[in-house]
């Protein structure tokens, strides 16, 4: 699961709203988008395989310990790279970045508690419902009833009509992570407007690390300073945070944010593949169909949001030309 600053690198599946205006248009020709598309897929693969590695690390460090290591290492790397300026920010600026950090910490903590109990693919599928709901509510178009129905059908299938096939606590943690993901998108965009470059992300990551480190120490104690655990935790941070942020930032310089968001809607499928290859978490036919329905709902919601923005621009252009005439 990625956690980039939306103003720079939008979060999977639903950040077209936050980033469409900020992302540059793609270069001419179909071949011009092959590079950025490859970067997006590489980032998604990095995130989900990092998540699978985190699941493998949990018996050594615990779910809270893994989150603490991931946030701490990512914060150190981002602070060293970004070197954010600490002076010159208002109280509102700092309040925004602190809330962003709290939201980020909660999102990661809930998600890792989820994947400690249920397979990675279903966990990401349930989590993505949070951003999907945000996208549907933001658009307020009738077609979104179709996307909501598809998503609910996917959840129904995934839960076997009542989550009898999944640990209900794990499913609840995944849904909670989805709610935090939606909040993350909102505060990520606000932070991006108040801090230059990735400064806000680096500071928020530091806030999250400071908040989670005591929880990780309480759960895992001296296990966190074991060299193997530290090395694996650093790998999780690089795969799940630092590397995908860089790849997504490079991709968004040449790829429209709407296309980016649609591509990132495939995260549940990538997560299911990572779970199968690294964790031997095979999906049933019903679970695969459920994931496909949620992916379709997410893609449809993004396209609806993009179409709404295009209609607004056309209306504004027509009104402008009418005034000029």
N, C-alpha and C positions, 0 to 999 in steps of 0.2 A: 504494500500500500504506500503510494507516494504521499508526501506532504509538502509540496512546493508552495511558494507564495503565488496565489492566483494571478496577481497582476503581472507575473513574469512567466510562470509555468503552471497553467491551470490544472486542477485536480481531475482525475479520470471521470468520464461519463457525463459530467454535467456542468463544466465550467465555461461553456460557450457564452453564457450570459455575462459572466464577469470579465471575459477576456476578448470577446469578439472585436470590440472597438480598439483594443490595444494591439492586436496581432496584425502583422503586415500581410498584405495579399501575397498569394503564391506567385512564383515566377511563371512566365508564359510557357505553355506546352505541358503535356502530360509528363514528359520525362523530367521536367523541372521539379516535380514533387516526389520522385522516387527516393531521393536522398533523405529529405525530412521524414517521409513515411517510415523509412527504415530506422531512423533515429527514434521515432515514437515507439515502434515495436520493440526495439532494443531496450528502451527505458521500461516498457511494460514487462518484458521478460526479466529484466534485472530486478524490478520490484517484487514480482511474484516468486522468483527463485530465491530472493532474499528472504521473503516470508516463509518459504519452505525450509530454508536454512535456520530461521528463527525457531520453527517448530522442533527441528532436530536439536537445537541448543537448549530448549526448555527443560529437559530432564537434568541438565547440569546446573542451570542458573535460575529456573523458574520463570514464569511468564512476566512477572514484574521486574525481575532481574534483567531479562532480555530487553525489555522496554527501556530500562534505565541505561543500559549499556548503549543501546542504539541512539537514544537521544543525546547522551553525553558525548559519544564519539562524533556524531553528526554536528553537534553544537561547536565542539572544539575545531573541527575542520572548517565549518562555515565562518566562525569568528576569525580564524587565521586568514582565510581567503578574502573575506569581505571587509574585515577591519571596520566595522560600523562606527560612525561618529556618535558619541554619547551625549554631547552637548547640543543645545539649540533646539531641543524638542519640547513641546508643550506637555502639560499634564494629561491632556486628552490623547496625545500621541502615545505616551507611555501606558496609559490605561488601555488603549486599543491593543498594543503589542503584548501586554500582560494577559489580556483576555484571549488573544490569539494563541499565546503559549499554553494557557490552561486548556483551551479547546484541543490543541494539538496533542497535549499529554493525555487527555481523557480519551481522545479518539484512538490513539495507539494502545493505551492500556486496555480499553474495552475490546479492541480487535484481537490483541494477543491472548486475552482471556478466552475469547471465542475460539481461536484456532487451537487452543490447548484442549478443547472439548469436542469440536466438530471438524470435518475435513475442510481444507483450504478453499476449494471451489465453492461449496455451499456458503461458507462464511463470507467470502467476497461478494457473492450474489445477494445475500441478505443485506450486507453493508451498503451496497450500491443503491439500495432502495431509498436511503436518506437523500442523497443528491438528486435521484430521480424524482422524488416527491417535491423537492425544492424547484426543480426545473418545470415540472407540471404546474405547480401553483403559481410560479412566476409568469407563465405564458397566458393562463386564463382563457384558453381556446377550447371549443367543444371537442375537437379531435383528441384532446388530452384525456378525455374519458376512455378512449380506446387504449391509449398507452397505459393508463392506470389499470384498466381491466386486464391487459396482458401481464403486467407486473404482478397483480394479485393472483392471477392464474398460475404464474410461475411460482409464487410463494406457496400457494396451496399444494402444488405438485411436490415442491421441495420438502414441504413439511409432512407429506403423506396424509393430508387432510387434517392435520392437528399436531404436526411435528413429532409424530410417534417414531419416525425413523431417525430423528436427530435429537441430540441432547437439548432439552428445552432451555436449560441455563445457557448453553453455548449459543443457541439461536437468539436468546434475549440479549446476550452480550454483543452479538453481531448487529442486531437491530439498534442497540444503543450506540455502537460505533458509527452506524449510518447516520443517526441523528446528530452526533458530534461532527461527522463529515460535512453535513449540510451547514452546521454552524461555522465550521472551519472555513468553508468557501466564502461565507459572508465576511468573516473577520479577516481572512486572508486578503480579500479585495480592499477592505478598509485600510489594512496595514500597508498594502502596496501603494495606496494613494498618499500615505503620510510619510513613508520612508523611501529613499532612493535605492535603486538597484535591488539587491537581495538583503539589504541591511535589516529590514524588518523581520525577514525570515530567520536570519542568524540570531537576532536578539530574542525572538519568540522561541526558537529552538533552545536557547540557553535557559529561558524561563522554564520551559517544559522539563529540561534536564535537572534543574535545581529542585523542581517540585517532585520529580519521580525518583531521584537518587535515594532519598530516605526510605521510600517504599521498597526499592530494589535491595537496599542493604538489610532492611528488616526481614525480607523474605529469604535472601540468599547469603547474607553475611560475607564471610571471607571467600566464598566461592567466586565472587565477582572479580577477585584479584588473581585467580588462577590463570597462568599464562595462556593455556589453551582456551579457556572461557573468554578471556580478553581478546584473543585473536579472532575467535569466531564472532564475538560481539562486534568487533571492528568491521569484520566482513559483512555482517548484517547491516550495519550503518552505511557502509559504502554502497552495497547493492540496493538497499531499500530507500536511501535518502540522497547521498551525495551524487552518485553516478546518474540516477534517473533525472535529478534536477538539471544537471548539466546537459544531458541529451535532449531533454524537453525544451530547455532554453534555446539550444541551437536549432531545434526543429521549428519552433515558433517564429524564428526570424524569417523563415521562408514558407511557412505553412499557415493557412487561415485557421483561426482558433476553432471555428465550427468543424472543420475537417479533423482537427486534433481531438476534439471532444468525442466525435463519432468513433474514431479509431480507439480511443481509450475506453469506449463502451465494451470493448472485447476483453477487458480485464478479468471478468469471471471465468472466461474460457481459458485464458492464459494461466490463471490461478489453478484451475482444475488440471491442466496439463502438468504444471509444476508439482502439484500434489501427487499425481499419478507417477511421474518419473522419479521423484526424490523420496516420496513418503509412502508409495504403494497404496495411494488412496484412489481406488477405482470408483467411477461413477456408475450408478445404475442407469438404465434407459430413461426412467422417469426423472431422475435428477438431471441428466443431460438435457432433456426436453425443458425442464424448469429453467435451467440456466439460459437456454436459447430464447425462451420467452422474455426473460428479464433483459437480456441483451437487445432483443428486438424493441422492447418498450423504451429502453434507454436511447437507442438510436433514433427511434421515432420522435421522442420528446425533444431531442437536440435539433433534429431537422425542422420540427415545428417552430422551435424558438428562433432558429436561423431564418426561416421563412417569414416569421413575424417581423424580424428586424429588417429584412429586405423590403417588405411591404411598406414599412414606415419610411424607409429611405426614398422609395419611389414616390410616396405621397408628398414627402417634403420637397422632392425635386419638382414635382408637378406644380405644387403651390408656389414654389420659387419662380418657375418659368411663367406662371400665370401673372405674378406680380410684375415681372419684368416686361411682359407684353402690355 
